[in-house]
Amino acid sequence: MSINSLSTPPTSAMPVVQLSVLHRLEHRKPSAEYRAWVDGEEAYVFNQTGFAGGTMSWIYLDLHQPVTIHVQPHRMVDEVRVLPRRCQIAATIHNNGVTLRIEKPGSYQLEWDQNLELPFFIFARPPESATSGLLAAPASASESSTDGTATGKRISFEPGEHCVGRIVLNSGDELHLASGAEVYGAIYAKDATNIRITGRGTLRQSHLRFGGRGDERHPIELIGCRDVLIEGIMVIEGCTWNVVFRDCDRVHVRHITVLSERPYSTDGINPCDSREVLVEHCFIRCKDDCISIKGMQRNVPLEALKPIHDIEVRDCVFWSDNNNGLVVGTETWASEISHIYLHRIDFIRVTGTCGDWAAAFAVQALADTHIHNIVFEDIEVEYCTGNPFAIFYLDVVYGIPGQRRKTGALMEKITFRNITFHTPVKRRSIIKGMNDLCLVKNVTFAGISNGGKAVQGADDLRLQTNEFAEAIHFDEESTEFRYSTIAVENIPLFPSV
């Protein structure tokens, strides 16, 4: 089957039914903090407790056309602004209610009185038919799964609660979570091709303790899979890393929302040992790295290690309540890691709670390999309480020992370009090699702004280096590894939406 079929599914006799724009969950109470209306129609306000700053509330809608949204907080507010800033949406306050107009899909936060408490979000997604053409009609009994085992081509969960445990997908399967469906369990696939996880429903793990159990450790875990589309769903309260790919090729993730505030280690999306991965138009709030690109081939002989390359993350909004924002590493067991492009991203907040080895943007190597052609570009950060930048090697992390090669390692051609910290960052940045065999070379900072001040040199970043870090440049253009997109952009699986 051609990879184009993932974006344009085969013709089916099943009727097309338009998704409900605002779906009420009858089994859950709406937010006690807000009411909201969309074009005059009252919307169901979702909520999730347990987050830093208090309950998080949101509305979720398929945006068929521009809409006017009115939000009524159940407390007095004096100021409001819409984040991220680059969306340039104005909101007005009248009689303690807030009105704004949304004209295009995106993830938007209403920030009250210049603090992050009790945030309200608007998750506006393109109509499902416009992004994937997938059918939203409920499946018949013969096409539905009740025990979580995928045996057909299409498995659909209708509105309501479903406690299913592990859902196993095989080649050619599509799992669809309809708007209003809440599925308690985990999604798993191994050595499968051409699989899709779609819909506007929710995958939850709130029934499990932190750390998960047995076959429900990660909400989504794909191993050795190829030609994968994940679109539109919400993932809430994942037990550990939320969306994990291990040794996968050609994976497309778009318009998903991840919300997880367990104690720690709830990474948003982890492309591990994978190639040709595109993540776009997503929102992640988690208590660890939002994106962590890892090499997890720890027990693989050196000659059998696989490469990690062509991974792109773009047009996303993130919020990290712990650890890094975007990181290549920390685990780096791979033959090489290259051509990683992270751009057009907005951070509401990055909270560095792991000391000096966590940063908003980091490249960290626990195992020796060649890491090169890494670009962080066109990124805005509203609040950052940790280090802004970090590049270094580690000997051990969380009790896991590093691995040094006799031939050494090299991290090179790493670029940070057009990055804005709107609120001044006071913590230091770190770029350090380990020894003569584990070096850092050719790091470029261009167009960096910290609290409205242009960064012109190392002192402006409080940058600490050592003798094993060479050729660190400020505001010098490099054509050797500058590019506006990477090879993954040309794969038909990844149309721009």
WOFENJO-V720871 format. One record per backbone hydrogen bond with DSSP energy under -0.5 kcal/mol. NH is the residue of the N-H (numbers start at 1). CO is the residue of the C=O. E is the energy in kcal/mol with one decimal. If there is no record, write none. Layout:
BEGIN
NH&CO&E + NH&CO&E
END
This chain:
BEGIN
5&2&-1.4 + 6&3&-1.4 + 7&4&-1.2 + 8&4&-1.7 + 9&132&-0.6 + 17&15&-0.5 + 24&22&-0.6 + 26&24&-0.9 + 28&25&-1.6 + 31&45&-2.5 + 35&72&-1.4 + 36&43&-0.6 + 37&70&-2.5 + 38&41&-3.1 + 39&37&-0.5 + 39&68&-3.2 + 41&38&-2.1 + 42&40&-0.5 + 43&36&-2.9 + 46&44&-0.7 + 46&58&-2.6 + 48&56&-2.2 + 54&51&-2.2 + 56&48&-2.5 + 57&119&-2.2 + 58&46&-1.9 + 59&121&-1.9 + 61&123&-2.3 + 63&61&-0.6 + 63&125&-3.7 + 64&62&-1.0 + 67&102&-2.5 + 69&67&-0.5 + 69&100&-3.1 + 70&37&-2.5 + 71&98&-3.0 + 72&35&-3.1 + 73&71&-0.6 + 73&96&-0.7 + 74&33&-2.6 + 81&111&-1.5 + 82&89&-0.5 + 83&81&-0.5 + 83&109&-2.7 + 87&84&-1.4 + 88&85&-2.0 + 92&99&-2.3 + 94&97&-2.7 + 97&94&-1.8 + 98&71&-3.0 + 99&92&-2.3 + 100&69&-2.3 + 101&90&-0.5 + 102&67&-2.6 + 103&101&-0.5 + 106&124&-2.2 + 108&106&-0.5 + 108&122&-2.4 + 109&83&-3.0 + 110&120&-3.0 + 111&81&-2.8 + 111&109&-0.7 + 112&110&-0.5 + 112&115&-0.6 + 113&79&-1.9 + 115&112&-1.8 + 118&53&-2.9 + 119&116&-0.6 + 120&110&-1.1 + 121&57&-2.4 + 122&108&-2.9 + 123&59&-2.6 + 123&121&-0.5 + 124&106&-2.5 + 124&122&-0.8 + 125&61&-2.9 + 125&123&-0.6 + 127&63&-0.6 + 130&127&-1.2 + 131&127&-1.2 + 132&128&-2.3 + 133&128&-1.0 + 134&128&-0.5 + 143&140&-1.4 + 144&140&-1.1 + 150&148&-0.6 + 150&168&-1.4 + 151&149&-0.7 + 155&174&-3.1 + 157&176&-2.5 + 158&156&-0.5 + 160&180&-2.3 + 162&182&-2.6 + 164&162&-0.8 + 164&184&-1.9 + 165&184&-1.5 + 167&186&-3.3 + 168&148&-1.1 + 168&166&-0.6 + 169&167&-0.6 + 169&188&-2.8 + 172&193&-2.1 + 172&194&-0.5 + 173&170&-2.1 + 174&153&-2.0 + 175&196&-3.2 + 176&155&-3.4 + 176&174&-0.5 + 177&198&-2.7 + 178&157&-2.4 + 178&176&-0.7 + 181&178&-2.5 + 182&160&-3.0 + 183&181&-0.5 + 183&202&-3.1 + 184&162&-3.4 + 184&182&-0.6 + 185&183&-0.7 + 185&204&-2.1 + 186&165&-2.1 + 187&219&-3.4 + 188&167&-3.0 + 189&221&-1.7 + 190&169&-0.5 + 191&223&-2.9 + 194&226&-2.0 + 195&227&-1.4 + 196&173&-2.0 + 197&229&-2.6 + 198&175&-3.0 + 200&177&-1.5 + 201&177&-2.0 + 202&181&-3.0 + 203&234&-3.0 + 204&183&-3.2 + 204&202&-0.5 + 205&236&-1.5 + 208&205&-1.8 + 211&239&-1.2 + 212&209&-2.3 + 216&213&-3.5 + 217&214&-0.5 + 220&242&-2.2 + 221&187&-2.4 + 222&244&-2.4 + 223&189&-2.7 + 224&246&-3.2 + 226&192&-2.1 + 227&249&-1.8 + 228&250&-2.2 + 229&195&-2.0 + 230&252&-2.7 + 231&197&-2.8 + 232&254&-1.7 + 234&201&-2.3 + 235&257&-2.9 + 236&203&-2.6 + 237&259&-2.7 + 242&267&-2.7 + 243&268&-1.8 + 244&220&-2.6 + 244&242&-0.6 + 245&270&-2.4 + 246&222&-2.9 + 247&245&-0.5 + 247&272&-2.0 + 249&225&-2.2 + 250&275&-1.7 + 251&276&-1.8 + 252&228&-2.6 + 253&278&-3.0 + 254&230&-2.4 + 255&280&-1.5 + 257&233&-2.0 + 258&283&-2.6 + 259&235&-2.9 + 260&285&-2.5 + 265&287&-0.5 + 268&289&-2.3 + 269&290&-2.3 + 270&243&-3.2 + 271&269&-0.5 + 272&245&-3.0 + 272&270&-1.0 + 273&294&-2.6 + 275&248&-2.3 + 276&309&-1.7 + 277&310&-1.7 + 278&251&-2.7 + 279&312&-2.5 + 280&253&-2.5 + 281&314&-1.2 + 283&256&-2.1 + 284&317&-1.7 + 285&258&-2.9 + 286&319&-1.8 + 287&260&-0.7 + 290&324&-0.5 + 290&325&-1.3 + 291&325&-1.6 + 292&269&-1.9 + 293&327&-2.4 + 294&271&-1.3 + 294&292&-0.7 + 295&331&-2.5 + 296&294&-0.6 + 297&333&-1.4 + 298&296&-1.7 + 300&297&-1.3 + 304&301&-1.8 + 305&301&-0.6 + 305&302&-1.1 + 308&336&-2.5 + 309&274&-0.9 + 310&338&-0.8 + 311&339&-1.6 + 312&277&-2.9 + 313&341&-2.4 + 314&279&-2.4 + 315&343&-0.8 + 315&344&-0.8 + 316&344&-0.7 + 317&282&-2.4 + 318&346&-2.9 + 319&284&-1.9 + 320&349&-2.6 + 321&286&-3.0 + 321&319&-0.5 + 325&359&-1.6 + 326&360&-2.5 + 327&291&-2.1 + 328&362&-2.2 + 329&293&-2.3 + 329&327&-0.7 + 333&295&-2.6 + 334&332&-1.2 + 335&306&-1.8 + 337&370&-2.4 + 338&308&-2.4 + 339&372&-1.0 + 340&373&-1.8 + 341&311&-2.8 + 341&339&-0.5 + 342&340&-0.5 + 342&375&-2.8 + 343&313&-2.8 + 343&341&-0.5 + 344&377&-1.2 + 345&378&-1.1 + 346&316&-2.4 + 347&380&-3.1 + 348&318&-2.9 + 348&346&-0.5 + 349&318&-0.6 + 350&383&-1.9 + 351&320&-1.8 + 352&350&-0.7 + 353&351&-1.1 + 357&354&-0.9 + 358&355&-1.0 + 360&387&-2.4 + 361&388&-1.7 + 362&326&-2.3 + 363&390&-2.3 + 364&328&-2.7 + 365&392&-2.0 + 366&330&-1.8 + 366&364&-0.6 + 368&403&-2.8 + 370&335&-0.6 + 371&369&-0.7 + 371&410&-2.7 + 372&337&-2.3 + 372&370&-0.5 + 373&412&-0.7 + 374&413&-1.9 + 375&340&-2.8 + 376&415&-2.9 + 377&342&-2.7 + 377&375&-0.5 + 378&417&-1.8 + 379&418&-1.4 + 380&345&-2.0 + 381&420&-3.2 + 382&347&-2.8 + 383&348&-0.7 + 385&350&-2.4 + 386&350&-0.6 + 387&358&-0.8 + 390&361&-1.8 + 391&430&-2.6 + 392&363&-1.7 + 394&365&-2.6 + 397&400&-1.9 + 400&397&-2.5 + 401&399&-0.6 + 402&395&-3.7 + 403&366&-1.4 + 408&405&-1.1 + 409&437&-3.3 + 410&369&-1.7 + 411&439&-2.1 + 412&371&-2.6 + 412&410&-0.5 + 413&441&-0.9 + 414&442&-1.7 + 415&374&-2.9 + 416&444&-2.9 + 417&376&-3.0 + 417&415&-0.5 + 418&446&-2.8 + 419&447&-0.6 + 420&379&-2.6 + 421&449&-2.9 + 422&381&-2.8 + 422&420&-0.7 + 423&381&-0.6 + 423&382&-0.7 + 426&424&-0.5 + 429&461&-0.8 + 429&462&-0.7 + 430&389&-1.9 + 431&464&-2.6 + 432&391&-2.7 + 434&438&-2.7 + 435&438&-1.0 + 438&435&-0.7 + 439&409&-1.5 + 439&437&-0.6 + 440&468&-2.1 + 441&411&-2.8 + 442&470&-1.0 + 443&471&-1.7 + 444&414&-2.5 + 445&473&-2.5 + 446&416&-2.5 + 449&419&-2.5 + 450&453&-3.0 + 451&421&-3.4 + 451&449&-0.5 + 453&450&-1.3 + 455&448&-3.1 + 456&454&-0.7 + 460&457&-0.8 + 461&457&-0.6 + 461&458&-1.1 + 462&459&-1.0 + 463&458&-2.5 + 464&429&-2.4 + 466&431&-0.5 + 469&466&-1.7 + 470&440&-3.1 + 473&443&-3.2 + 473&471&-0.6 + 475&445&-4.7 + 477&475&-0.5 + 489&486&-2.2 + 490&487&-1.9 + 491&488&-1.6 + 494&491&-2.4 + 495&493&-0.6
END
